[in-house]
Amino acid sequence: METTFIQSITYPDDLVRTQKEVERRTILRSYRKLYKLGIEQSANRNQEFLKLMKKAFRFVLQIYQESNHESRRNSVFHPIEIAIIMAEKFRLGAKSIICALLYDILKDRRATELTLRKEFGNEITAILVGFTNVAGITSTGANNETSNLRHVLSHFSPENLLIVLIKFAEYLHKMYIIEQFSKENQIKLAEEAYKIYIPLAHNLGLDNVYLELKDLHLKFKHRVVYDSVVKKLKATKTTQEGFLERFTQPICEELGREGIRFSLKGRTKSIASICHKIKERNVPFESIYDFYAIRIIFESIIDDEYSNCWSIYELVTNLYEPKMSHLRDWVSYPKESGYEALHITVMSKEGQWVEVQIRAKRMDENAEYGEAAHWKYKSTNLGKEFEKMDKKWLEKARNFLANHRRHKDQNELSFVVNRIYVNE
């Protein structure tokens, strides 16, 4: 059933048949990935979602097939990747994903507003028109980009908020492929990421987007620093195969014995985060010891979250020696962004420090997705996705865009460079 929409793609040139087949399969894999991401939202497990997905995919593929081969191949994946980012990073529903798939169709004049209204209705088309209007007033430089976003957020509406999220997804994708742009555009993208999207993501509590953009920006602007940290990380014991499993196994066993329903995630801390620690602690790379962060995410009713956090804390610190000076209680005293968790650094049996983060499922969703954690697809009305939107979240965005300024100077990375190479 899934492959039927792909079969409509035709390629007249037999000389590039193999290359076309590879492209065909890549598109199909992208479709399957987006479909899987979409149905993870329980409300989307219906025929309406499947029809919307297939219709939008057909439409996008047909539109881009009208271009020459090289241009189409380079551009058809762009809206697909934007839609995947929207599903992964913001967990939005069917119509939001459809808007992401179609977001540049009208902007690039590949279809008329009348055609979009006929195919996808007034609601989706209104969002696409709004995005096109924002794109139309965009000019070079971070100040103009800030003005555009401030204009979009000047009035509270689900459509405008969705446009901002699409802009975030678009910038993430552009940073993924930044080397494909001209040098001038690379500099412009990096400047806008650094001055606008990174601090705005942090301000809004979009932690996953914030950390990823910081790493991407560091990789572009200071590649030597980035590569050096990656190389040094690979040489540390904490990143060697099997360490994470050995560390977490006793924790999982104890949580299981206590009957706690949980999931556990482990990751190496972001490169940008490690660079920040080098500066903040005024030490060389070799003195940074907590490269790993383990996250325990437990299920709980909201009234029991506090006590359950501390119960799990006691369980972990009974297994591993804690570094009490590194205890961070953001459960009793949440951060200004709303972040809630217990953080403690403990010593593993192998002599390595590991940071353990303890969060309820609700806390984790808020930390990962910001206010997007509350945007649930509840009906055919797109506005319902944003019905629980905290007005304070919107006010943070407005205040940031009204007063934003570059709050870090270039000396930060110069400092880090010196610290990274001091022992080489």
N, C-alpha and C positions, 0 to 999 in steps of 0.2 A: 504493500500500500504506500509506504513512504517514498518509494522510488518513482512513482508515477509522475510527480511534478518535474523531476529531473529529465525524464525522457523527452520532454518538449524542446530541449535545447538541441539545436542543429548546428553542425559545423561543415561548411561547404568545402573547405580546403583539406584534402586527404593527406597532404604532406605534413600537417601538424596534428594528425589524428591521435597519436600517442600522448602528446602534450595536452590535448583537449580532454582525453579520457582521465588523465591525472587530475585535471581541474574539475572535471565532473565529480570524481570521487571525493575530492576535497570539499566541494560544495555540499555533497550529501552528508559527509561527516559533520560539517558545521551545522547543517539542519538538524541532525540527530542530537547533537550536543545542546542546541538551543531548545529543542523540544523537551529533552530530559530536564534541563534547568527549569523550563516553564511548568512542567507538571509536578515539580517538587512543591509548588504552591498548591495546596490541596484543593482550593476553590477552582483551580484551572483544569482539573481533570474532567473535562467534559468535551463534547463534540464541538461546541462553539470555539473553544481554544484551538482545537486541531484545524478547524476550517479557517480561522483567522491566520494561523501560522502558515498554512499551505497557500492561502490566497496571497498573502504578503510576499512570500517567497517567490511564487510564480511571477508576481508583478515586478519585483525587483530584478529577477533574472531576465525577464523579457525586455525590460527597459534598458538594461546594460548590454544586452546582446545586440542592440542596435548600433552600438559603438564598434570601432575597429577592434581587432582581437587584443592587441597589447594594452590599449586603453581600458577595455572592458575587464581584462584579467586583473589589472592593477587596481580597479575601482570597485568591482562587484563585491569583493570581500570586505570592503570598508564598512558599509552599513550592516553587514552580517556580524562583523566583529563588534561594532557598536552595540548591537542588540544583545550579543552574548555578554558583554561587559555590564550592560544594564541589568541583565538577569542575575549575573554572578555577584555584582557589587551592591545592588540595591534591592534585589529580590522583589521586583515589581511584577504586576500581573500582566495578563495577556495584551490588553490594549496599549499599555505602556511599551511593551516589547515591540508591538506592531509600529508604534510611533517611532521607535528607535530604528527599525528597519527602513522606514520610509523618510527619515528626517531630512535627507538632502535631496530627495527627488524633486521637490518644488523649488528649493533653493538653487539647484543646478539647472532648472528649467527642462527637466527630463519628462515632466508631465504637467498638465494644467491643473489649476485649482478645481475646475469643473469636473475633470476626470477623477480626481481624488475624492471629491464629494460623492460622485456616483458609485465609486468602487468601495469606499471605506466609511462614508457617512460624514456628517457635519462635525461631530466631536473630534475625531482624529484629524480631520482636515484643518480645523481651527488651530490645533496645536502646531501642525506643520506650517501653517501660515505665520504663526507667532515666531517660530524658530527662524523662518525665512526673513521676517522683519528685523530680527536681532542681527542676523548675518549680514543684512543689507547695510547696517550702519556701522559695521565693524571696520576699523582701519588699523594701521600698524601701530603697535606700542601697547604696553600694559595699561596705561592710563585710559585709553579708549576701550580696552576690553573690560576694565572695571566699570566704566560708564555704561557699557552694554548690560552687564549683569545687574548693576544697580537699577537700570531701567526695567529689567524683567521683574525684579523683586519689589518694585515700587508699590504693587498692589498684591494682596494675598489672593492667590488663586491656584488651584491644582495644576492648571495648564502651565502657568509660569514657573512653578516649582519643578515640573517635569522638564521644562526646557533647560533649566539650570543643571539638572542631573544628566541630561543628554550632553550638555557642554562638558561636564566632568568626564563622561565616558569618551567623548570625542578627544579630549586632551590626553587621557590615558592612552588611547590607541595611537595618537600622533607621537607620543613619547616612546611607545613601543617601537615605532618604525622611524624614529627621528632621523636616522642616517640616510633615509631615502629622500629627504628634503634638501633643498639648496642650503648652502652655508648660512645665507642671510635669514632664511626661514627657521633654520635650526636655532640660531641665536634668539630670534623672536619667540619661538615656542618655549625655550628654556627660561627666558626672561618672564614670560607670562606665567609659567608654571611656578617659578620661584616667588614672584611678587604677589600672585593672586591665588592660584588654585591650591598650592600647598598650604599656606596659612588659612585659607578659607575652609579647606577640608578639616584642618585641625580645629578651627573655631567652631565648626558645626558637629564635631564629634564623629566624623567619618574616618575612623582610625585606619581601616584597611586601605582606603584610597590615599590617605595622608602618607602612610609609611611607604606605599609603593611609589608614589610620585616623588618622594624624597630620594629614594634609591635611584630612580630613573634619572632624576636631575643630577645627582652626584655622579652617576656613571657617565653622563654626557659632559658635564662641566669639568670634572676632575677625574678623568679616566685612570690616570696613574695611581691616584689615591684609592680609588674603587678596586682596581685590580690587585693592588698590594694587600688590601684588607682581605679580599677573597682568598688570595694565596695563603696568607697567614692563618685564616680560619680553617682551611683545609688541612693545615699541619697540626691543629690542636687536637687533643684527645677527645674533646667533647663532640667533635664532628665525625669521629671515626665510626664505622659501621658497627651497630650493635649496642653502642653506649646508651642510647635513648631507651631501647627495650629493656636493658638490664636495670636502668634507673627506675623506670615506671612500673615494672612487674610487681614489686612489693606493694606499691601504692594501690594498684588495681586489685590485688588480692585482698587487701584490707578493706577497701571500699566495697568490694563484693561481699565480704563477710558481714559488713554492717548493713547490707541490703540497700545501699545507696545507688540510685539510678544515675549514671553519669556517662560522659564521653571525655576523652583525653586527647589533647593535641600537643604536639611538640614541634618546635621550630628553632632554627638558629636566628638570633636577633638580626634585624635589618642592618645593612652596611652603614647607612646613615646614622642609625642609633649608636652603633659602635664608635663612629667618628665623634658623635656628640659626647659620649662617655670620655673619650680621650681628652677632649677639650675641657669638659666639666670637672674632671678629676685631676687634670694637669699631670697626666702620666703617659708613658709610652704604651703602645699596643700590648706589649708583653705583660703589662700590669693589669690589663683587663681580664677578668676571670669568669664572669657570668655571661657566656656567649649564648647559652641555651635558655629558652623560656618554655616551661611546661604549663599548660593550661588545663585545669580540672573544671569541667562544666557540669554542674549537677542540676537535677530537676527538683523543684520545690515550689510549694505555694508561697506567695509573696510574704506572708506573715512569719514564715519559718526561715527565710533566707539568711537573716543575720546569724541566728544560732547555728544553722547548718554550715555556714562559712567557717565559723570558729571551731566547730566539731571536726571538720575536715582539716583545718589548720593543725589541730592537736594531733590528729592521726598522722599527718605528714611529718611533723616535728618529733614524734615518737620514733619514726623510722630513720630520720636524718637530722644531723645537728644543724640548728638554725643559726644564722648570723643576725642577731637581734637588732643590730644597728640598721639593717636593711629591711625591717618590717615596715610595710606601708599599709595603713588601714584606711582604704577608701570606701569601706562599707559603712563605717560610722560617720566618716567625713568625706562624702563624694567630692570629686573634682568639680570645678566650675562648669566644665563641659557636661557634667552629669555622670562621668565615669565612676563605676562602682566595682570594687574587687579587693581581695586581700592579696598582697604580694609579700613573699618571703623568700630569701635566698638561703639554700641549705647545701651542706657538704655531702656529695655522693660517696659511696663506699670506695670509689676509685680515686678519691682526692680531688674532685672537680666541683666547683661551685655551680649550682643550677638555680635559676629563679623559678619559683612555683607561683602561679597565679590561680586564685580560687574565685570562681564566679558562679552565680546561679545562671540558668539558661537565659532568663530575662536580661540580666546584667551583660551577658556575653553578646546578645543580639544588639543591645544598645551600644556597646563598645564597638562592634564591628560595622554596624550600619547606621549609627546615629539615629536620627528620627525616622530614617527609612525602615527601622525595625517595626514601626507601628503602621506602616503603609500597607494595608491589606486590601486585596482585591475582593470586594464584597458584592458587586452587582455590575450591571452593564454600564453604570454611570462611572466614568473615570474619576470623578471627584470623590467617590467613596474610598478610593485608594488612600486619600489624604485626610480622611474624616477625623483621624485622631492627631493630626498635626499640632504639635505644641507651638503656640504663637511666639513663645520665647525663642524657639529655634530660628524662626523667620527673622525676629528682631536682631538676633546675633549676626545673621547674614547681612542685614541692612546696615547695622552699625559698623561692621568690618569694612564693607565696601565704601561707606561714607568717610571713613577715617583711616583706611589702610595706608601703611607706609612700610618701607623696607626696614624691618626691625633687627636685622643681622647684617654685619658687614663682612667684606670679603676676607678679613683677617682670620676668620674662624677656620677656613679651610687651609690657609697658609700655616696656621698653628698645627693643624692636624697632620699636614704633610711632614713637618719637622718631627713630630712625635712618632709617626709611623716609621720613618727611616732612621731614627736615632740609633737603633741597635742593628742596622743592616750593614 
